[in-house]
Amino acid sequence: MNASVQVAARFERLPMSGYQRRLFAIIATAWFFDSLDLGMMTFVLGSIKAEFGLSSTQAGLVASASFVGMFLGAAVAGVLADRFGRKPVFQVSMVFWGVGSLLCGLSETVTQLILFRILLGFGMGMEFPIGLSLVSEIVPAKSRGRYVAILEGFWPLGFICAGVLAYLLLPVLGWRGIFIALAFPAVFVFIVRRHVPESPRWLAEVGREEEAYSIMDRFEARVMKAASLASLPPVVTSGLSAVSKKARLMDIWQGEYARRTLMLWSLWFFALLGYYGLTSWLGALLQQAGYEATKSALYTVYISLAGIPGFIFAAWLVEAWGRKGTCVLMLLASALSAYCYGQAAATGAPLFQLIIAGLFMQFFLFGMWSVLYAYTPELYPTALRATGTGFASSVGRVGSLIGPYVVGVLLPITGQGGVFTLGAASFGIAALVVILLGVETKGRSLEEVSQVPSDEADEGLGAVAPAKAVPGQGLN
């Protein structure tokens, strides 16, 4: 029997236990610290702008610098992870991230700061597709969407903590001291990550069957111990299929995968253009309206608190309703709420009205992120999962790069109303793309979602051959 089918079937029979949740917590902790460092720019951009005497356009370039690195890191990491494994690339990403954060704090010029933000972004960009792939590959289908959505929930938590730290530490350490301090958690996370096993799904896919079965045996034993089980259900492979040929990079643009890739690239580009174009400037826009740096950070934290129930709601809805519908809902609601926030800002509305409008905006924006990360890795087979996810994320970083810069250019011309209208339009386009090209993946195994109709399969992934059900294997 095809080893990848056997490993997949063994994963799908496992209950969720404390062991999988511990692995998830390790990956989520790394996610949190990355979000903390990236989100910090929202709260210190105004201080950087003031210290270096930057124009709005120059400040937009500083805010966009990380996304250049994330664009490169996401594309490189996906290819490397599909070739050399998830675990080593996952570990190396932290080295770039920690060094980049430290050097940002030591920057003496704006040019140096931009270069080191690119380095920091490279490490972050490496991590995201790997973390998504690992969580998707160790969690069974019935819980996968919820856990990937919860993983993304650590993003608003990191963002909120960044605001709290900025409020408390900015007057004491300054923005340089904060970036230096944020380099230290990278060492801890890098050590903890070593406890995450290599993905058995990937090992089986690349022909390292003995390693895959060995890790799978240990994985099952730890799940049984954590769940206090004497045995596991039999292995059932019905509904799973073996891929006839090894996948190639070009296969993300072949047959049905071309439609999925087009949808994902468009979705990521416009969603991230709108999101980072707006959130990277939230603190600075409040400062521009007359609020001091620490107060603007605090008000941005208040607004971002709505992201917590937002991602919790999205994590529930992706399993209760489905990925596609939830994604469209969150995008359209983000568009409407962003437009309303912009109109409130443009008309000089009182602070409490801005905060209320901002609460609605952040609720749906962070919910959008949860669905985006839950949906993407499910649309590719194991051999292409990190590559497909990485390139989608990489294209999104192009939008992330353009967004803050465009806002810096438009702000003096259109004011805050025009800036937020641009963000709303971006979310609306992303929603339309999902409506037209998206497919539903709710409740289906990764292998089932990865199958394409035989008349659409081509030489790379080839037609799929259904595997037969077999008696239980491994620990039963």
Secondary structure by P-SEA (a helix, b strand, c coil): ccaaaaaaaaaaaccccaaaaaaaaaaaaaaaaaaaaaaccccaaaaaaaaacccaaaaaaaaaaaaaaaaaaaaaaaaaaacccaaaaaaaaaaaaaaaaaaaaacccaaaaaaaaaaaaaaaaacaaaaaaaaaaacccccaaaaaaaaaaaaaaaaaaaaaaaacccccccaaaaaaaaaaaaaaaaaaaccccccaaaaaaacaaaaaaaaaaaaaaaaaaaaccccccccccccbbbbcccccccccccaaaaaaaaaaaaaaaaaaaaaaaccccaaaaaaaacccaaaaaaaaaaaacaaaaaaaaaaaaaaaccaaaaaaaaaaaaaaaaaaaaaaaaacccaaaaaaaaaaaaaaaaaaaaaaaaccccccccccaaaaaaaaaaaaaaaaaaaaaaaaaacccccaaaaaaaaaaaaaaaaaaaacbbbbbcccccccccccccccccccccbbbbbbbbcccccc
